[in-house]
Structure formats: structure tokens, C-alpha cells
Amino acid sequence: MLYLVGLGLADEKDITLRGLETVKKCSKVYMEAYTSLLSFGLSSTGKSALENLYGKSIIVADREMVEEKADDILSEAQSSDVAFLVVGDSFGATTHTDLVVRAKKLGVDVKVVHNASVMNAIGVCGLQLYRYGETISIPFFTETWRPDSFYEKIRRNRTLGLHTLCLLDIRVKEPSLESLCRGKREYEPPRYMTINTAIEQLLEIEQNRGESAYSEDTTCVGLARVGSEDQMIVAGSMKQLLTIDFGPPLHCLVIVGDVHPVEKEMLEFYTFGKSSNQIS
């Protein structure tokens, strides 16, 4: 049996009781570690905290393992119980759906244990979940690659008066282009996109496109470490949010659409310049 287990957002304590019971009974436990991370990242201390709670050794499954050795994981699940841990909810990324499809094609039974993810926890800022349009992902620009395909989705959302959740790039154990050219993989240091970088890239795209989907005066909400004790939420214009240090990862950004009176009232708690921008 293959179990997909959502871990929640912050630390080892966010797993559900059902999830914990499931992990404890599995003979092998993998933790997917490239579409998102818990607040303590991949530190040895953080991994130990998980292993101490679960009473199990954890195999960190990076991009290479999931994409190149998924069949090995599924082969194990044909004869024993295997847990595949996912930060957030079990279906937070296409990768996880693909794993389920491959499992079913091989005749491997699959069970899912859900948990909170940024897709619903984003409601903490006061913007109602049913008033969001299509979610976008913003990748890091490079010198030769500056994608803007998501611009149309933002423009469409704003035309409909809908909010846009922007998920920001996470690059963990990514091989450098130079090492791939040499045929010997060497990995770049981990990188986590900040709200500031995301806004800078968005404004560059708007300047190039010139279609007025948004501007530096557009209201946004910056959120850091959602679900953690030290989460930070600030609402303000893009220009204002550029001046704020949101601290450690993970960050995400909401481009605000039309605002209902109740949403407006909630957003005022997080307005730029207020002394406290956290909620417990």
C-alpha cells in the first residue's frame, strides 16, 4: 500500500492523528523535499524532530529520486506499506498526482491522508477563498530566461475582480548548468524567492507588456511562514511591500482583486505601517 500523507505547513506537530498513525505502521517512509518545505527546511535538526516523533527513519526524496526512481518506491509499495510524506496537502503539486497515476497503473493500492496547505491557509489574510482566481507560480528570472506566461492569468483574474495567489520559486538541490555541461552534477545552494524579488519581477513584466494588469500601486498581501508561530502578513501596495523585510522563507504573495466589505475590514489589521502584522 502506498500512503500519501500531508504534513501541514509549519513543523512536525502539524501532522494529523490519522497521518501519524499511518506513518508509524509503515515499513518505509519517504519525504518529498522539493515542491515545498516545512519551516525548519531540511536541516538535520528538523529531520531528527520528525524521526523522533514518528519513531521511523526518513528517506529524503529529492527531485531526482521522485522523477527517476519512483518505480523503486512503487515496487516497495506492492509488498509492504510505504508512506510518502508531502508538505502541505497530499495533492499540492502535479508530481504527487503523477505518482498516484503510476501507482494505480501498476496495481498498487493508494490511500491519502489530507492536511492543511497554503491553498486554504491563505484565508488567514482575510480574503475569502471563493474569491480567488487561478493560482500562478513565479520562477526565478535568469539572464537568459525571463518568463511571463502567467501575466495573462493575473490580468484575467483582475478583470473578473478575483484575487491571485502567487506561489514563489523554491530551488533545492538544483544542478548547475555548468556542471550539466561537464557531465558531472554539482548542485547550486538552496534558493527561496522572497516577496520582494517576486514584486520586482512582476513590475519588470508589466513594464515590458504595458497592458496595465497591475502597477506599483496595486494592493497586495505579502505572507511569510504561513502556519508558523512567527508568520508575518502585511497588506499594502507593491511599492510599499518592496520596502519590507519579510524574514526567512517560505513566502507567498496575493495580488488583490475587488474587495468585499468584510475582506476590507480584515485586511485593515495587516495594513502597511501598523505595529503588528502577525496573527496567532
Secondary structure, DSSP 8 states (H G I E B T S, - for coil): -EEEEE-BSSSGGGS-HHHHHHHHH-SEEEEE-SS---TTTT-HHHHHHHHHHHTS--EEE-HHHHHHSHHHHHHHHHHS-EEEEESB-TTSSHHHHHHHHHHHHTT--EEEE----HHHHGGGGS--GGGB---EEE----SS----TTHHHHHHHHHTT-BEEEEE-EE-S-B-HHHHHHTS--B---EE--HHHHHHHHHHHHHHH-S-S--TTSEEEEEESTTSTT-EEEEEEHHHHTT----SS-EEEEE--S--HHHHHHHGGGBTT-S-----
